[in-house]
Amino acid sequence: MEEGLIKRVMASMKCGVCGQRYEPDNINVLGQQEDLWFLRVFCSVCQTQYLVAAVIREGKMPEVITDLTKAESDKFRNADRLTADEVLDMHNFLKDFDGDFSRLLSRK
């Protein structure tokens, strides 16, 4: 496995202190022994440093467990990806939603 991929995986993680995502430039690979990787990560927001030991294995993807039919899975697999605006729209809707689905679905 290449070092760049390991850095991308770590860049998707958040700092345990402030919740900020790590910047790739602040992730240093210190070494590797087979599937065990040693990294130093630094949070540029709260200035916290971590020593990370991560087991990362290459191989086939795990089996997906779902209650979707094959047709439903194919439909969603081929669907357009959500845009950032669509995610923000849903976030804004849910922020003020009171959970009353009956009222929501009876609107005309």
Backbone bond lengths (Angstrom), bond angles and torsions (degrees), N, CA, C in turn:
res aa  C-N    CA-C-N  psi(-1)  N-CA   C-N-CA  omega(-1)  CA-C   N-CA-C  phi
1 M - - - 1.450 - - 1.520 107.95 -
2 E 1.306 116.40 140.95 1.457 119.40 -175.40 1.528 112.32 -88.06
3 E 1.310 114.69 153.90 1.448 122.15 -177.62 1.531 111.98 -61.03
4 G 1.336 117.24 -37.56 1.463 121.21 -179.60 1.516 112.38 -61.34
5 L 1.327 116.63 -37.72 1.466 120.38 178.69 1.524 110.54 -67.84
6 I 1.313 116.55 -40.72 1.466 120.77 177.96 1.530 109.72 -60.58
7 K 1.323 117.09 -42.59 1.464 120.68 179.10 1.526 111.10 -64.25
8 R 1.341 117.16 -38.74 1.470 119.88 178.59 1.530 111.16 -65.75
9 V 1.333 116.08 -37.87 1.467 119.55 177.29 1.521 109.77 -63.83
10 M 1.317 117.50 -46.65 1.463 120.90 -179.88 1.527 111.94 -66.53
11 A 1.329 117.64 -31.85 1.468 120.62 179.46 1.526 111.20 -68.22
12 S 1.319 117.82 -15.24 1.465 120.42 176.96 1.527 111.32 -86.46
13 M 1.334 116.68 -7.63 1.466 121.63 179.76 1.520 110.12 -87.72
14 K 1.340 114.73 159.22 1.463 120.12 179.92 1.519 110.46 -112.52
15 C 1.314 114.75 149.96 1.459 122.10 176.65 1.526 108.86 -61.65
16 G 1.322 116.73 135.08 1.454 121.20 179.24 1.513 113.71 -71.20
17 V 1.324 118.18 -15.60 1.456 121.26 -178.79 1.530 111.42 -93.23
18 C 1.337 117.19 -51.70 1.474 119.66 -173.43 1.524 114.31 -112.98
19 G 1.331 118.15 -10.34 1.463 120.51 177.54 1.518 115.16 84.35
20 Q 1.321 117.89 2.72 1.460 122.05 179.10 1.528 110.03 -76.05
21 R 1.320 117.67 141.84 1.472 120.52 175.55 1.529 108.92 -71.83
22 Y 1.329 114.48 146.91 1.458 119.55 178.90 1.521 110.26 -75.84
23 E 1.311 115.83 143.95 1.465 121.65 175.97 1.524 108.04 -88.27
24 P 1.339 117.21 137.45 1.468 119.73 -178.49 1.527 113.92 -52.68
25 D 1.330 117.24 -34.57 1.469 120.06 179.93 1.525 112.52 -68.16
26 N 1.335 117.05 -16.70 1.462 121.51 -178.90 1.530 112.34 -102.06
27 I 1.325 115.60 18.65 1.467 121.52 178.05 1.521 107.44 -118.70
28 N 1.320 116.51 117.78 1.461 121.03 -179.12 1.521 109.61 -116.47
29 V 1.319 116.20 126.66 1.456 121.04 174.46 1.522 107.42 -81.44
30 L 1.330 115.80 120.24 1.459 121.00 -178.82 1.521 112.06 -90.28
31 G 1.324 116.17 -30.98 1.452 119.18 -179.60 1.516 110.96 175.57
32 Q 1.329 113.74 175.33 1.453 119.91 -177.20 1.521 109.18 -151.29
33 Q 1.321 116.52 140.01 1.468 124.03 172.76 1.519 106.23 -131.90
34 E 1.313 117.62 103.88 1.461 123.51 -176.98 1.527 109.87 54.23
35 D 1.359 118.93 -114.95 1.462 121.68 -178.67 1.527 113.43 -89.54
36 L 1.324 117.63 -1.30 1.458 122.11 -176.65 1.528 110.30 -98.11
37 W 1.326 115.67 120.07 1.461 122.33 -178.91 1.526 109.27 -112.12
38 F 1.321 116.18 140.77 1.455 122.62 176.78 1.526 108.13 -114.95
39 L 1.331 114.96 127.00 1.461 119.95 -176.32 1.524 110.15 -133.64
40 R 1.317 114.76 153.94 1.458 121.46 169.24 1.515 105.98 -113.82
41 V 1.334 115.94 125.06 1.462 119.68 178.33 1.525 108.13 -119.46
42 F 1.314 114.37 143.99 1.461 121.78 -176.79 1.520 107.93 -129.53
43 C 1.336 116.68 128.75 1.466 121.46 176.89 1.518 108.53 -91.54
44 S 1.325 116.03 118.48 1.461 120.45 -177.61 1.520 112.53 -73.74
45 V 1.338 118.06 -15.16 1.459 120.84 -179.10 1.524 111.07 -84.05
46 C 1.343 117.79 -54.51 1.469 120.29 -176.44 1.529 113.07 -102.71
47 Q 1.336 116.87 0.41 1.458 123.31 176.09 1.532 113.86 67.65
48 T 1.330 117.60 20.50 1.462 121.83 179.10 1.520 109.74 -84.09
49 Q 1.338 115.76 140.91 1.461 121.39 176.15 1.522 109.14 -115.73
50 Y 1.320 115.37 144.76 1.462 121.34 177.68 1.513 109.16 -130.84
51 L 1.318 115.22 148.76 1.455 122.52 167.66 1.522 104.67 -104.53
52 V 1.323 116.57 122.84 1.456 121.86 -174.94 1.515 109.01 -115.45
53 A 1.317 115.76 132.68 1.457 122.40 170.01 1.523 105.73 -115.82
54 A 1.324 116.82 118.21 1.459 121.07 -174.97 1.516 110.40 -128.52
55 V 1.317 115.65 134.84 1.461 121.13 173.89 1.521 106.68 -94.64
56 I 1.315 115.71 117.63 1.465 121.37 -178.37 1.513 107.41 -128.65
57 R 1.327 114.39 116.35 1.464 120.08 -176.75 1.516 110.05 -111.09
58 E 1.303 114.22 139.67 1.454 119.85 172.23 1.518 108.18 -87.77
59 G 1.285 115.92 153.88 1.451 119.04 178.14 1.508 110.34 156.57
60 K 1.315 114.43 -168.58 1.451 118.09 -178.31 1.522 110.08 -75.29
61 M 1.315 114.34 154.92 1.455 120.96 178.93 1.525 108.97 -67.64
62 P 1.335 117.25 147.25 1.457 118.91 177.47 1.530 110.74 -68.01
63 E 1.315 115.65 155.17 1.457 120.69 179.25 1.523 109.60 -64.96
64 V 1.319 115.84 136.56 1.458 121.31 178.48 1.521 108.33 -87.07
65 I 1.326 116.05 127.10 1.461 120.93 177.39 1.520 107.32 -102.90
66 T 1.331 116.48 122.62 1.455 120.80 -175.39 1.513 110.41 -148.37
67 D 1.325 116.10 159.03 1.459 119.69 174.19 1.533 110.48 -101.80
68 L 1.328 117.20 7.64 1.461 121.20 176.59 1.525 110.41 -75.62
69 T 1.322 115.55 145.97 1.463 119.59 173.59 1.524 108.24 -74.14
70 K 1.327 117.01 168.12 1.463 120.60 177.17 1.524 110.21 -60.10
71 A 1.347 117.36 -41.99 1.474 121.22 179.64 1.522 110.86 -62.00
72 E 1.339 117.01 -41.72 1.466 120.20 178.78 1.524 110.55 -66.24
73 S 1.324 116.98 -42.79 1.468 120.26 178.45 1.524 111.05 -60.37
74 D 1.342 116.42 -44.03 1.463 120.51 178.75 1.517 111.03 -63.04
75 K 1.317 116.82 -40.90 1.471 121.17 -179.76 1.525 110.21 -60.16
76 F 1.331 116.89 -48.23 1.462 120.16 -177.58 1.526 112.04 -73.88
77 R 1.316 117.57 -31.59 1.466 120.83 178.45 1.521 110.18 -63.07
78 N 1.322 116.87 -35.85 1.463 121.79 -177.11 1.524 113.03 -93.27
79 A 1.323 117.83 0.10 1.466 121.28 -178.92 1.529 110.18 -74.48
80 D 1.323 115.29 157.61 1.462 120.57 175.78 1.525 109.77 -64.41
81 R 1.307 116.10 146.86 1.459 121.26 176.46 1.519 109.68 -70.37
82 L 1.338 115.73 151.72 1.456 119.87 175.20 1.523 109.41 -68.78
83 T 1.314 115.61 144.24 1.459 120.08 175.51 1.526 109.12 -91.77
84 A 1.309 116.47 163.46 1.459 120.71 176.92 1.523 110.52 -61.44
85 D 1.333 117.77 -36.88 1.464 120.89 178.62 1.525 111.57 -64.03
86 E 1.330 117.26 -38.75 1.471 120.18 178.42 1.534 110.92 -65.34
87 V 1.310 116.60 -39.71 1.463 120.18 177.96 1.525 109.99 -65.38
88 L 1.334 117.18 -42.85 1.469 120.43 178.17 1.523 111.59 -64.35
89 D 1.339 117.31 -39.73 1.468 120.61 177.06 1.524 110.52 -59.35
90 M 1.327 117.51 -45.43 1.465 120.62 179.37 1.520 111.02 -65.70
91 H 1.312 116.87 -40.51 1.468 120.99 177.25 1.524 110.00 -58.24
92 N 1.323 116.80 -47.82 1.465 120.53 -179.48 1.524 111.58 -63.84
93 F 1.321 116.96 -38.43 1.462 120.49 177.60 1.532 110.46 -63.81
94 L 1.340 116.92 -49.08 1.461 120.68 -176.40 1.525 112.80 -68.74
95 K 1.314 116.76 -26.71 1.461 120.90 -179.90 1.531 110.50 -58.59
96 D 1.338 117.04 -37.81 1.462 121.37 -177.42 1.524 113.24 -105.31
97 F 1.329 118.31 -0.34 1.466 121.58 -177.10 1.524 109.69 -74.52
98 D 1.332 116.24 131.44 1.466 120.74 -177.44 1.523 113.72 -91.33
99 G 1.331 118.23 -0.02 1.455 121.59 178.29 1.512 115.11 89.95
100 D 1.331 118.06 1.66 1.462 121.65 -178.45 1.531 109.70 -85.48
101 F 1.339 116.30 88.41 1.465 121.02 -178.93 1.523 111.83 -69.84
102 S 1.329 117.56 -32.43 1.480 120.13 178.78 1.518 110.30 -58.66
103 R 1.323 115.77 -48.15 1.462 120.02 179.69 1.527 110.46 -65.94
104 L 1.324 117.57 -41.17 1.463 122.05 -179.01 1.519 110.96 -61.66
105 L 1.335 117.35 -46.14 1.461 121.59 -175.43 1.526 113.22 -79.12
106 S 1.312 118.13 -15.90 1.467 119.43 179.65 1.528 111.82 -90.26
107 R 1.306 117.62 -4.73 1.481 121.38 178.12 1.500 109.92 -65.31
108 K 1.333 115.74 146.73 1.478 120.24 177.60 1.488 111.20 -118.26
